């Protein structure tokens, strides 16, 4: 929903060589957790030690490669994925941005609740014991979310028809879920940058 391109998926679009993997089947998913292949842990990991920031030379987990199916992903998609991954991983592993990550989770859940979509949080987004039994549940939740976003997009375009010179109103002018998600991502991107600059200047974020 934070993308500059709305996409519709079929369940077949989410079929990969991992869907029916003989040893570790993942089912059909947007995100392939624990995807096979090389995983490079050699990235700086920030964590707090007392009142100080400690930078470790490796990520705090092994075999953590996850592949995300984005289709024709844009530069904005990559930026958003990196932002979300940073916030959520720091929240999960108590990294330096742990508090910011947990705040983001709370705000995202509140956003879904406002739009009566909080039930999607309970959908089987991650493969469990039987990769086939929950594919349909997962896809129904994905379709519900995408349909809601497309309805909002249509509303924005229709609103633009009131004015002959407006062919289409950008998503950012909406006061619906698309604008809310984009504002939320921008808020946390700006806050990460602001706090990082404070650290560069010798302050405390």
N, C-alpha and C positions, 0 to 999 in steps of 0.2 A: 504493500500500500504506500510505501515511501518512494516507489519507483517513479520515473518519468514515463514509463510505458506500462499500461495495464495488459495483462496476459490471461488468456483462458487456457486451461490444461484439460486433456483427457487422461484417464488413468493409463492409457497406453503410452502417453508421452513420458510417463514416469517409470517405464520399464527399462531396466539396465541389466548388465551382466550380473549384477548383485541381487536382482529381484528373486531369482531362484537358485542362488549359489548353493552348491551341494553341501558345503560344510557350515557356512554361516549365511543363510538366506536373510535378506533384509526386507523383502517385500517391495512394493512400489511406493517410493517415498521421494519427496522433494529434496530431503537431506539424507545422505548415506553416512550414517555414523560408523566409525571404525572402518572406514573404507580401506581396502588393501592398497599397498604401495608404500613408497618412501614417505616418511614423516620427518621433517626437519625441525628439531627442537631448539636449534641454535638461534634463538631470538631473545633479546633482553626481556627479563621478567621483573617488573617492579613490585616490591612488597614493602610493608611497613615493619620496622623493628623498633619498638618503643616509639619515640617521636621522630625517628629518622627514616628516610627512604633508602632502601637497599636494592641495588640492581644486581640480579643474578644473571649469569650468561645463558641460561636455558629455561625453557618453559617448564612448569611444575608437573607435567604429565607426559606419559609415553604413549606411543601408538594412538595419537589423538587425531589422526587425519580424518576429516569429514569432507565429503564432496557435496556441493550444492548445485542442483540443476536449475539454472536461470534462463535457459533458452537464449534469446538474443539479448543478453545482459548489457546494460549501458555502463558508462563510467560512474554515474550516480549509484547504480546498483552495487558496484564494487565498493564504493565509499561507504554506503550504508551497511553492507555486509561486514566490512572491517570494523565499523563503529559498534554494531550490535555484538559482534564476536568479542571485541575488547571488553565491553560492559558486562556481558553475560559470563565470560570466562573469569573475569576478576571477581564477580559476585560469587561464582561457584567455588573458586579456589582461594578466596580471601586475599586477593591481590591488592595493590595500592589503590585501585579504583573500586574497591569492594562496595563502599557506601554509595557511590554514584551508580554502580550497577544495580544495587538493590532498589534504589530510588526509581530507576528506570523501569524495573520489573513492576513495581507497585503502580507507577503511572500508566504503564501499558495495560495492566489488568483493569485499572479503573476506567480507562478509555473504552475497553471492550465491554465493560459492564454498562457504561453510559449508552452504548449502542446495542445493548441486549445481545451481545456476542460472547459474553464471558463463558458460555458453555463450551466454546471452541477450545478453551484451555485444557479441558478434560479429554479432548479427542486424542486418539493414539497416534500422535505425530512421530513418535519414536517406535521402532519395531519392538514387539514384546516377545512372547513365546511362539506364537503362530503367525507367520508373516502373511498368510492368506486370509485369516479370519478377520483381520482388522483393516485390510486394504480399503474395503468399501466404506467403512466408518471414517477412515482418514480422508478419503476422497470426498465424501459428503461434506465434511467440515471445511475442506479446502474450497469446494464449490460454493458453499454458503458464504464464505468470506469474500471470494472473488466476485460473486453475484452482487453482494452488498456494495463492493467498491465500484462495480460497473453501473449500478443504479445511481450512485452518487455522481459518477462521471456524466451520465445522461442528464441528470438534473442540472448540472452546471452548464452543459451545452444548451439545454432548452432555455435556461435563464438568459443566455446570450442572445437568443432570437428576439427578445423584446427590443433589442437595439439593432437596427439594420447594419450599423458599421462594425458590430461585434460578431465575428464568425464563431468564435469560441472563447470562453472565459478560461484562463489558466486555472489549474487545480488550486493554486495558492489563494485564489479569491473566494473559494468556498468556505463555508463555516461548518462543513460536515466532516466525516471521518477521514477523508483523504487529506484535508487541510490540517486536521488535528495530528495525524501521524507525521506529516512533514514538519509541522511545528515542533513536535516532540523530538524528532531526530535532530533538527537544527538546534534546539535548546541544549541537548546533551553534547552535540559536536562543539558548540561554542563554549560550553562549560569545560570540556576537556582541554580545549586550546587555551582558555583563560588560565586554568590551574597549571597547565604545563609551562606557560610563560612566567607565572609566579615562581615556579621552581627554577627556571633558567635565570631569574633575577635574584636568586638566593633566598626567596621567601618560602612560606609553607602553604601548600595547597590544602 
